[in-house]
Amino acid sequence: MKKKQRKNEIVGLLLLVSTLIAYYCLLFPATAGAFGPWLRNILTTVFGQGAYLFLLFFGVWSVRILLVRYPERVKSKLFGQILLIFAFSLFLSNVFFSQNFGGYIGKILSGILLDLFGKTVTILLTFTFFLLSLNLGTKFSLIGFISEVITSLKEKIITDWQEWQQERKRTIREKKLVPPIKPPVVTPVETSKDIPPVKPAVISSPQEKEEVEPLPLEKTAKKHMPVVEKKEQEYIFPSLDLLNEPEIMEANLREEDLREKAKLLEKTLNDFNIDAKIIEINPGPTITRYDLQPAPGVKIQSIVNLSDDIALAMQASSVRVLAPVPDKAAVGIEIPNPKISIVALKEIIASEEFRKADSKLTFALGKTTAGEPYITDLAPMPHLLIAGATGSGKSVCIHSIITSIIYKATPEEVKFLLIDPKRLELPIYDDIPHLYDPGKPAEEVAVITNPKEAAKSLEKLVKVMEHRYEKFAQATVRNIESYNQLMEKEKKTKEFYIVVIIDELADLMLIAPREVEDGIMRLAQMARAVGIHLILATQRPSVDVITGVIKANLPARIAFQVLSKVDSRVILDTQGAEDLLGKGDMLFLPTGASRPIRLHGAYVSEKEVERVVQFIKKQLPPAYEDIFAQTKELGKEEDSEMKELINYALG
C-alpha cells in the first residue's frame, strides 16, 4: 500500500510540475526559451483556446493523484472531461465565430457537422454536446441549477412581499393613532406708528385654481400628434415631360437577317438529327425568339440539351430554350440581338394599358420579348422579391417601380417606407410627400439607412398592421378596399397603402437577422389585407439571406442576371437566370405561375428621378397621423411604474 502511495506521489508531482510549466509556456512564451513557443504552438494548434481548459483538467487530476485520492472508477468522469474539452473547442470554432479559435479539434468537428447537418442543427448539437459533457465531467446539472435559482427567487419575492405587507399595516396603524394637529392661534401684534404697515403679498387661493378650466384631452393630444391637415392646394401628378423621350433606334435586325438566322437555326438542328421547322419569329428589344415546331417523335429535352451547341452555331453568348412556349405547340429559342435597345419608362407609362389600370399599385416593368409593354399590379402579388448580381439592373427596377406608383397615386393613397442600408440609391426620395415611417412623426421622416432603425420601424409597422385590423374589425370589413369604400360613403378619412421597399436585404440580415426576419415574416403573412406590401431586393441570392420563411411568403419574384444555376434556383426554384444578358434583362415569376416570363426592364435615369422628385417635393411635405403619439405619455408613466416594481422585486 505504501509502495502504491509513493508511486502516486511521484506521478502526481511530476504531472503537477508539468502542468505548471505548460501553463507558464502558454501565458509567457517569450520568457520560456525555445521550448516555450514550441509547446505553446502545439497546444494552441491542437486545442486552440481550449488548451487552457485542457491544462486545467490535467492539473486537477495531477493534484488528485498526488493526494492519493485517485478514485477507482474514473472512466465516466475522465471521459466526460475529454468530451468537455472537445465541446469547448467546437464551441470556439467557426460555427459561432468568424474565425476558428478551437484549433484542429474544433476545425475538424465543425467541418464534419456543418457538412452533415448545416449551421442551425450544428449549433443545437454543440449546445447539447456541451451540456452533456459538462454533466459527465463535473456533475453539473442544468435542471438542478435552474430549479435552485427559481426556488431562491421565489423565496426572496415571498419574503419581500411579507415584509412590505407588514410595513404597510404598521404605517396604516400609526396614522390612525396620531391625533390631528390643531393650527396654532396667531395673536395680532401692535405695529409702531413709525413703521408703515407691510402690504400683504397677493397669493392665488386654491379656489381660484379650481376655477381654471383644464385643457381638454383632444387639444393636449394635438400638441404631440401631427395630424394630417388637408391642404387647399390639390396634388398635381408629375407630367410625362419630366421623363426622357424613348430613343429612336434603328432596327436591330432586318427581316432578311432574321430569315437567314432562322435557316441557320434549322440547319444546326438538322446537323444533330433533329427535324424542326420555324413557324414564327418574334423580335424584341433584347432577344429574338424563334418558335419552332418539332417533327413527331422528337423529344423536347433533346433540343434543350443542345443550347450550348446552338449558341456556338449562332455566334451568341448564350441561348435560352423555352420548352414549350406557353399557349403554343412550339419550342422557343431565345437568341440575343446584336445590340440591346433601351426601353424608356416614359414609353410604358404613356401606354394605354398603364393609363387604363385602376389599381393605385400598378407599376411598369418593361417590355416582353415581342416588344409589347408589360405592366403589373403589386396588390394581388402581394409581395415581391427582386434579386440579381451587381450591375444587372436591380436598382433601376426599384426606381421604375417607385416612379410608376408616383405617377399613379397621390400621397393620400400610397406611401413608401424606404430602407436603404447601402445609402446609395433611395436617399434621393427624402422629403417626398409619399414618404412614411411609423417610428417617426411626419416632420422627421426620412429614408432609413441605419439597420437598427430599420428593425425598429418594421416592428412598429407590425403594430400599425394590428391597429388596422382592429379598425377593420370594428367596421366589419375584410380588407382595405372594403374599408375605403365604407369611409367614402361616410365621408371619413381613408387608409393609405404602404409599400415597404428594402434595397439590400443582406445588410439588414447581417446586423439584425432575427428581428428583421420576424418582422418580414409577420408582415408577409398578414399585411396584405390591410394594404401593406413588401418589395425586398438583394444582390446576394443565398439561402442565408433569402431564407425559406421569407421565400415562402414572397411568391412573386424577379431574377436579374446571376452568376450560377444555384443562385437562379434560390430565386426562382428553376434555372435560367444565369443565361440572362444583364442591363435590365429579367425573368419575372408572377404569383401562381409555373414558369417565369422573360422581360426587358424599363430604364429611368437618375436625372429623370430627380426631376420627378423635385416636382412633387415643391407641392406638399410628408404628412400622416402618428398613431403612437397618443400613447407615448402613458407609456412613459407605465414604464416608470414597471421599473419601480422590478427594482422592488429584485431588491
C-alpha positions in Angstrom: 0.0 0.0 0.0 2.8 2.4 0.9 4.6 1.5 -2.3 1.5 2.4 -4.3 1.1 5.6 -2.3 4.7 6.6 -3.1 4.2 5.9 -6.7 1.1 8.1 -6.8 3.0 10.9 -5.1 5.8 10.7 -7.7 3.5 10.6 -10.7 1.2 13.3 -9.3 4.2 15.6 -8.5 5.6 15.2 -12.0 2.3 15.8 -13.6 1.6 18.9 -11.5 5.0 20.4 -12.3 4.5 19.6 -16.0 1.1 21.3 -15.9 2.6 24.5 -14.2 5.4 24.6 -16.8 2.9 24.2 -19.6 0.7 27.0 -18.2 3.8 29.2 -17.9 4.8 28.5 -21.6 1.2 29.1 -22.7 1.0 32.5 -20.9 4.6 33.8 -21.2 6.2 32.0 -24.2 8.7 34.8 -24.8 10.4 34.2 -21.4 10.4 30.4 -21.6 13.3 30.0 -24.1 13.0 27.9 -27.2 10.8 25.3 -25.5 8.0 27.8 -24.6 7.0 28.9 -28.1 7.3 25.4 -29.4 5.0 23.9 -26.7 2.5 26.8 -26.9 2.3 26.4 -30.7 1.5 22.6 -30.3 -1.2 23.2 -27.6 -2.9 26.1 -29.5 -2.7 24.3 -32.8 -4.4 21.1 -31.5 -6.8 22.6 -28.9 -7.0 26.3 -29.8 -8.1 28.4 -26.9 -9.4 25.1 -25.4 -5.7 24.5 -24.3 -6.4 26.4 -21.1 -9.3 24.1 -20.2 -7.1 21.0 -21.1 -4.3 22.1 -18.8 -6.8 22.9 -16.0 -8.2 19.4 -16.0 -4.7 18.0 -16.3 -3.7 19.9 -13.2 -6.8 18.8 -11.3 -6.1 15.1 -12.0 -2.4 15.5 -11.0 -3.4 17.1 -7.7 -5.8 14.2 -7.0 -3.2 11.6 -7.8 -0.7 13.5 -5.6 -3.1 13.5 -2.6 -3.8 9.7 -3.1 -7.4 10.4 -3.9 -7.3 8.7 -7.2 -10.8 7.0 -7.4 -11.3 3.5 -8.5 -14.0 4.3 -11.1 -12.8 7.3 -13.1 -13.8 6.3 -16.6 -17.1 8.2 -16.8 -15.7 11.4 -15.3 -12.5 11.2 -17.4 -14.5 10.5 -20.5 -16.8 13.5 -19.6 -13.9 15.9 -19.2 -12.3 14.8 -22.5 -15.7 15.4 -24.1 -15.9 18.8 -22.5 -12.5 19.7 -24.0 -13.8 18.7 -27.4 -17.1 20.5 -26.9 -15.2 23.7 -25.8 -13.0 23.5 -28.9 -16.1 23.0 -31.1 -17.8 26.0 -29.4 -14.8 28.2 -30.2 -14.8 27.1 -33.9 -16.2 28.9 -36.9 -19.7 27.7 -36.0 -20.1 30.7 -33.7 -17.3 33.0 -34.7 -16.0 34.4 -37.9 -12.6 32.8 -37.3 -11.6 29.4 -35.8 -10.4 29.6 -32.2 -10.9 25.9 -31.5 -7.7 24.5 -33.1 -7.6 21.4 -35.2 -10.2 19.7 -33.0 -12.7 22.4 -33.4 -12.0 22.8 -37.1 -12.4 19.1 -37.9 -15.6 18.6 -35.7 -17.2 21.8 -37.1 -16.4 20.8 -40.7 -18.0 17.4 -40.3 -21.1 18.7 -38.5 -21.6 21.6 -40.9 -21.3 19.3 -43.9 -23.7 16.8 -42.5 -26.4 18.9 -40.8 -25.9 22.6 -41.7 -25.4 25.6 -39.3 -28.7 25.6 -37.4 -28.6 21.9 -36.4 -24.8 22.1 -35.7 -25.5 24.9 -33.1 -28.1 22.8 -31.4 -25.9 19.8 -31.3 -23.0 21.8 -30.0 -25.0 23.1 -27.0 -26.3 19.6 -26.4 -22.8 18.1 -26.6 -21.5 20.9 -24.2 -24.2 20.3 -21.6 -23.9 16.5 -21.7 -20.1 16.6 -21.3 -20.4 19.2 -18.5 -22.8 16.8 -16.7 -20.5 13.8 -17.1 -17.2 15.7 -16.4 -18.3 17.9 -13.5 -21.6 16.5 -12.3 -23.2 19.9 -13.2 -27.0 19.6 -13.6 -28.7 22.3 -15.6 -32.1 21.4 -14.4 -30.9 21.4 -10.8 -29.3 24.8 -11.2 -32.4 26.3 -12.8 -34.6 24.9 -10.1 -32.4 26.3 -7.4 -32.4 29.8 -9.0 -36.2 29.7 -9.3 -36.6 28.5 -5.7 -34.3 31.2 -4.3 -36.1 33.9 -6.3 -39.5 32.6 -5.2 -38.4 32.7 -1.5 -37.0 36.2 -1.9 -40.1 37.5 -3.5 -42.3 35.9 -0.9 -40.1 37.3 1.9 -40.1 40.8 0.4 -43.9 40.7 -0.1 -44.5 39.7 3.5 -42.2 42.5 4.8 -43.9 45.0 2.6 -47.4 43.9 3.8 -46.2 44.2 7.5 -44.7 47.7 6.8 -47.9 48.8 5.1 -50.1 47.6 8.0 -47.8 49.3 10.5 -48.0 52.6 8.6 -51.8 52.5 8.5 -51.9 51.7 12.2 -49.6 54.6 13.1 -51.7 57.0 11.0 -54.8 56.0 13.0 -53.1 56.5 16.3 -51.7 60.0 15.6 -54.2 62.8 16.7 -54.9 65.7 14.4 -52.7 68.7 15.0 -54.6 71.9 15.8 -53.5 75.0 13.9 -51.6 77.5 16.2 -53.5 80.6 17.3 -51.9 83.7 16.0 -52.3 86.8 18.1 -52.2 90.2 16.3 -49.1 92.3 17.1 -49.4 96.0 17.5 -47.4 97.9 15.0 -45.5 101.0 15.7 -46.7 104.3 14.3 -43.2 105.0 12.8 -43.2 101.8 10.8 -45.6 101.7 7.8 -47.7 98.6 7.5 -46.4 96.0 5.1 -48.8 95.2 2.2 -49.7 91.5 2.1 -48.5 89.6 -1.0 -51.2 88.7 -3.4 -51.4 84.9 -3.4 -53.9 83.0 -5.5 -56.2 80.9 -3.4 -57.0 77.2 -4.1 -60.5 78.3 -5.1 -59.1 80.4 -7.9 -57.1 77.4 -9.2 -60.2 75.3 -9.3 -62.0 77.9 -11.4 -59.3 77.5 -14.2 -60.6 75.1 -16.8 -58.3 72.2 -17.6 -57.1 71.6 -21.2 -59.3 69.2 -23.0 -57.8 65.8 -23.9 -58.1 66.4 -27.7 -56.2 69.7 -27.5 -53.4 68.1 -25.5 -53.1 65.2 -27.9 -52.7 67.5 -30.8 -49.5 69.0 -29.4 -47.9 65.6 -29.5 -49.5 64.2 -32.6 -49.1 65.7 -36.1 -52.5 65.4 -37.7 -52.9 65.3 -41.4 -54.2 68.7 -42.4 -56.0 68.9 -45.7 -54.2 71.3 -47.9 -56.1 73.8 -50.0 -53.6 73.1 -52.7 -54.5 70.0 -54.7 -51.9 67.4 -55.5 -50.8 67.6 -59.1 -49.4 64.5 -60.8 -46.0 64.9 -62.4 -46.0 65.5 -66.1 -44.7 62.9 -68.6 -42.5 65.7 -69.9 -40.2 65.2 -66.9 -39.2 61.8 -68.3 -36.9 61.4 -71.3 -38.3 60.5 -74.7 -37.6 57.0 -75.9 -34.6 56.9 -78.2 -35.4 56.2 -81.8 -33.1 53.4 -82.8 -32.7 51.6 -86.0 -34.0 48.1 -86.1 -31.5 45.6 -84.7 -32.1 43.1 -87.5 -33.7 43.4 -90.9 -36.3 40.9 -92.0 -33.7 39.3 -94.3 -31.3 38.9 -91.5 -33.9 37.3 -89.3 -34.8 34.8 -92.1 -31.2 33.9 -92.6 -30.7 33.2 -88.9 -33.9 31.1 -88.9 -32.4 29.0 -91.8 -29.1 28.7 -89.9 -31.0 27.5 -86.8 -32.9 24.9 -88.7 -29.7 23.7 -90.3 -27.9 23.5 -86.9 -30.8 21.3 -85.5 -30.7 19.1 -88.6 -27.0 18.5 -88.1 -27.9 16.9 -84.8 -30.6 14.8 -86.4 -33.5 17.0 -85.1 -36.2 17.7 -87.6 -37.9 21.0 -86.8 -39.4 23.9 -88.6 -39.5 27.6 -87.7 -43.1 28.8 -87.6 -42.8 32.3 -86.1 -40.1 34.9 -85.4 -40.6 37.4 -82.5 -38.0 40.2 -82.4 -37.8 42.1 -79.1 -35.6 44.8 -77.6 -33.1 42.3 -76.1 -33.6 39.0 -77.7 -35.3 37.4 -80.7 -37.4 34.3 -80.1 -37.6 31.7 -82.8 -40.7 29.5 -82.3 -40.0 26.1 -83.9 -42.3 23.1 -84.3 -40.5 19.7 -83.8 -41.5 16.8 -86.0 -43.4 13.9 -84.5 -41.2 11.7 -82.3 -38.7 14.4 -81.5 -38.1 14.8 -77.7 -38.1 18.3 -76.4 -35.3 17.5 -74.0 -33.0 16.7 -76.9 -33.5 20.4 -78.1 -32.9 21.7 -74.6 -29.6 19.8 -74.3 -28.3 21.5 -77.4 -28.4 25.0 -76.0 -24.6 25.4 -75.9 -24.2 24.0 -79.4 -26.9 26.3 -80.8 -25.2 29.3 -79.1 -21.9 28.3 -80.8 -23.5 28.0 -84.2 -25.5 31.3 -83.9 -22.4 33.1 -82.6 -24.3 34.1 -79.4 -23.0 34.5 -75.8 -25.9 32.3 -74.5 -29.1 30.8 -75.7 -32.2 30.1 -73.6 -34.6 27.3 -74.7 -38.2 27.8 -73.7 -39.9 24.4 -73.9 -42.7 24.6 -74.6 -43.9 28.1 -75.4 -47.0 29.0 -73.3 -50.3 28.6 -75.2 -48.4 27.2 -78.3 -47.4 23.8 -79.6 -43.9 25.1 -80.2 -40.4 25.3 -78.7 -39.0 28.8 -78.3 -35.3 29.5 -78.8 -34.2 32.9 -77.5 -31.1 34.4 -79.2 -29.6 37.7 -78.1 -29.8 40.6 -80.5 -26.5 42.2 -81.7 -27.5 45.4 -79.9 -29.8 45.8 -76.9 -32.5 48.5 -77.3 -33.2 50.7 -74.3 -36.8 50.5 -73.0 -37.7 54.0 -71.7 -40.0 54.2 -68.7 -42.0 57.0 -70.4 -42.9 54.7 -73.2 -44.5 52.2 -70.7 -46.2 54.9 -68.5 -47.7 56.6 -71.6 -49.1 53.3 -72.8 -52.9 52.6 -72.9 -52.5 49.6 -70.6 -50.9 51.7 -67.8 -53.4 54.6 -68.1 -56.4 52.3 -68.0 -55.3 50.4 -65.0 -57.5 51.1 -61.9 -55.1 49.9 -59.2 -53.1 52.5 -57.4 -50.2 50.0 -57.0 -49.8 49.5 -60.8 -46.2 49.8 -62.0 -44.3 49.4 -65.2 -41.9 46.5 -65.5 -40.7 46.8 -69.1 -41.4 45.0 -72.4 -41.9 41.4 -73.4 -39.7 39.6 -75.8 -42.2 40.5 -78.5 -41.8 44.2 -77.7 -45.1 44.7 -76.0 -45.4 46.9 -72.8 -45.7 44.9 -69.7 -47.4 46.3 -66.5 -48.4 44.5 -63.3 -50.1 45.2 -60.0 -48.5 44.9 -56.6 -51.8 44.4 -54.8 -52.6 40.8 -55.9 -48.9 39.6 -55.6 -49.0 40.8 -52.7 -45.2 40.9 -52.1 -42.2 41.0 -54.4 -38.7 39.6 -54.2 -36.0 41.1 -56.5 -32.5 39.6 -56.8 -29.6 39.7 -59.1 -25.9 40.4 -59.4 -24.3 43.8 -59.2 -25.0 45.9 -62.3 -27.7 43.7 -63.6 -30.5 46.3 -63.3 -31.9 45.7 -59.9 -31.7 49.3 -58.6 -33.1 50.7 -61.9 -36.0 48.4 -61.5 -36.7 49.7 -58.0 -36.6 53.3 -59.3 -39.0 52.3 -62.1 -41.5 50.8 -59.6 -41.4 53.9 -57.3 -41.7 56.4 -60.2 -44.6 54.4 -61.7 -46.6 54.5 -58.5 -45.8 58.2 -58.0 -47.4 58.7 -61.5 -50.4 56.6 -60.4 -51.2 57.5 -56.8 -51.4 60.6 -54.6 -49.6 60.8 -51.2 -53.0 60.2 -49.5 -53.4 56.9 -51.4 -50.0 55.3 -51.3 -47.0 55.9 -49.0 -43.5 54.4 -49.1 -41.4 53.1 -46.2 -37.9 53.1 -47.8 -35.0 51.3 -46.3 -31.5 51.6 -47.9 -28.6 50.3 -45.7 -26.2 51.0 -48.6 -27.1 54.7 -48.6 -26.7 55.0 -52.3 -30.0 54.6 -54.2 -33.0 55.6 -52.1 -31.9 58.8 -50.2 -32.9 60.8 -53.3 -36.5 60.3 -52.2 -36.1 62.2 -48.9 -38.9 64.7 -48.1 -41.3 63.5 -50.9 -44.9 63.7 -49.7 -45.3 59.9 -50.2 -42.6 59.1 -47.6 -43.7 57.3 -44.4 -42.1 55.9 -41.2 -44.2 54.6 -38.4 -41.4 55.1 -35.9 -41.2 58.9 -36.5 -43.5 61.9 -36.8 -44.1 63.3 -40.3 -41.8 66.3 -39.8 -38.8 64.0 -39.0 -39.4 61.3 -41.6 -36.6 60.3 -43.9 -35.2 57.3 -45.9 -33.9 54.8 -43.3 -30.2 54.0 -43.7 -29.5 52.5 -40.2 -30.1 48.8 -39.9 -31.0 49.1 -36.2 -33.6 51.8 -37.0 -34.9 49.7 -39.9 -35.6 46.8 -37.5 -37.4 49.1 -35.1 -39.5 50.6 -38.0 -40.5 47.1 -39.1 -41.6 46.3 -35.6 -43.6 49.5 -35.4 -45.2 48.6 -38.8 -46.4 45.3 -37.4 -48.2 47.3 -34.7 -49.7 49.5 -37.4 -50.9 46.4 -39.1 -52.5 45.2 -35.9 -54.1 48.6 -35.3 -55.6 48.5 -38.8 -57.0 45.0 -38.2 -58.8 46.3 -35.1 -60.2 49.2 -37.1 -61.4 46.9 -39.8 -63.0 44.5 -37.2 -64.9 47.5 -35.7 -66.1 48.5 -39.2 -66.9 44.8 -40.0 -64.9 44.8 -43.2 -62.3 42.3 -44.5 -59.8 44.3 -46.4 -58.6 47.8 -47.2 -60.7 48.1 -50.3 -63.9 47.5 -48.5 -62.9 49.8 -45.7 -62.1 52.7 -48.0 -65.4 52.2 -49.8 -67.2 52.4 -46.5 -65.2 55.5 -45.4 -66.0 57.2 -48.8 -69.8 56.6 -48.2 -69.5 58.0 -44.6 -67.2 60.8 -45.8 -64.4 59.9 -43.4 -60.6 59.5 -43.8 -59.5 56.6 -45.8 -56.5 54.4 -45.1 -53.5 54.6 -47.5 -51.5 51.7 -48.9 -48.0 51.2 -47.5 -45.2 49.9 -49.8 -42.1 48.8 -47.9 -39.0 48.8 -50.1 -35.7 47.3 -48.8 -32.9 47.9 -51.2 -30.4 45.5 -49.7 -31.8 42.7 -47.5 -28.4 41.1 -47.0 -27.1 44.1 -45.0 -30.2 44.0 -42.7 -29.9 40.3 -42.2 -26.2 40.7 -41.3 -26.9 43.2 -38.5 -30.2 42.0 -37.0 -31.2 38.8 -38.7 -33.8 37.6 -36.1 -35.6 40.9 -35.7 -35.7 41.6 -39.5 -36.8 38.1 -40.4 -39.5 38.1 -37.7 -40.9 41.4 -38.8 -40.8 40.5 -42.5 -42.4 37.1 -41.8 -45.4 38.6 -39.9 -45.9 41.4 -42.5 -45.7 39.0 -45.4 -48.2 36.6 -43.8 -50.8 39.0 -42.6 -50.3 42.5 -44.0 -51.9 42.1 -47.4 -55.5 42.7 -46.2 -54.6 46.0 -44.5 -52.8 47.4 -47.5 -49.1 46.8 -46.6 -46.9 45.3 -49.3 -43.2 44.4 -49.3 -40.6 44.7 -52.0 -37.3 43.1 -51.0 -34.2 43.4 -53.1 -30.8 41.8 -52.7 -27.6 41.2 -54.7 -26.8 38.1 -52.6 -29.3 35.4 -53.6 -28.1 32.9 -51.0 -30.1 30.8 -48.5 -28.6 32.8 -45.6 -30.3 36.0 -47.0 -33.4 34.6 -48.8 -34.4 32.1 -46.1 -37.1 29.6 -46.5 -39.5 31.6 -44.4 -39.0 34.7 -46.5 -39.2 32.9 -49.7 -42.4 31.0 -48.9 -44.2 34.3 -48.3 -42.9 36.1 -51.4 -44.5 34.2 -54.3 -43.8 36.9 -56.9 -40.1 37.2 -57.8 -37.9 39.0 -60.3 -34.5 37.5 -61.2 -31.9 39.5 -63.0 -28.6 38.1 -64.2 -26.9 35.8 -61.7 -23.6 34.0 -61.6 -24.7 30.4 -61.3 -27.6 28.0 -61.7 -27.7 27.6 -57.9 -28.4 31.3 -57.4 -31.2 31.1 -60.1 -32.8 28.2 -58.2 -32.7 30.0 -54.9 -34.7 32.9 -56.5 -37.0 31.2 -59.0 -36.8 27.5 -58.0 -35.6 26.9 -61.5 -32.5 27.6 -63.6 -32.4 30.2 -66.4 -31.3 33.5 -64.7 -27.7 32.6 -65.3 -28.2 32.9 -69.1 -29.6 36.4 -68.9 -27.7 39.3 -70.6 -27.8 41.9 -67.8 -28.7 45.6 -68.2 -32.3 45.0 -67.3 -32.8 41.6 -68.8 -35.0 39.7 -66.3 -37.2 36.7 -65.5 -40.4 37.6 -63.8 -42.3 34.9 -61.9 -45.9 36.1 -61.2 -47.8 34.8 -58.3 -49.2 31.3 -59.1 -47.3 31.0 -62.3 -45.4 27.8 -63.0 -42.8 29.4 -65.4 -41.2 32.8 -65.4 -41.7 35.4 -68.1 -38.7 37.0 -69.8 -38.8 40.8 -69.9 -36.5 43.7 -70.6 -36.8 46.2 -67.7 -37.8 49.8 -68.2 -34.9 52.3 -67.8 -35.2 55.5 -65.8 -32.1 57.6 -65.3 -31.1 59.4 -62.1 -31.8 62.8 -63.6 -35.3 61.8 -64.5 -35.9 60.6 -61.0 -34.5 63.8 -59.6 -36.8 65.9 -61.8 -39.9 64.0 -60.7 -38.8 64.1 -57.0 -38.2 67.9 -57.1 -41.6 68.5 -58.8 -43.6 66.6 -56.1 -41.5 67.9 -53.2 -42.4 71.5 -54.1 -46.1 70.7 -53.6 -46.5 69.1 -50.2 -44.4 68.0 -47.3 -44.7 64.5 -45.8 -47.9 64.3 -43.7 -49.6 61.4 -41.9 -51.1 60.6 -38.5 -48.8 59.2 -35.8 -51.0 56.6 -34.2 -48.3 56.0 -31.4 -48.2 59.7 -30.2 -51.3 59.4 -28.0 -49.8 56.5 -26.0 -46.2 57.9 -25.6 -47.0 59.8 -22.3 -49.0 56.9 -20.9 -46.2 54.6 -22.0 -43.6 56.7 -20.1 -45.7 56.6 -16.9 -46.2 52.8 -17.2 -42.5 52.3 -17.9 -41.6 54.2 -14.7 -44.1 52.3 -12.6 -42.8 49.0 -14.1 -39.2 50.0 -13.3 -40.1 50.7 -9.7 -41.9 47.3 -9.4 -38.9 45.5 -10.9 -36.4 47.3 -8.7 -38.5 46.5 -5.7 -38.8 42.8 -6.6 -35.1 42.5 -7.3 -34.3 44.2 -4.0 
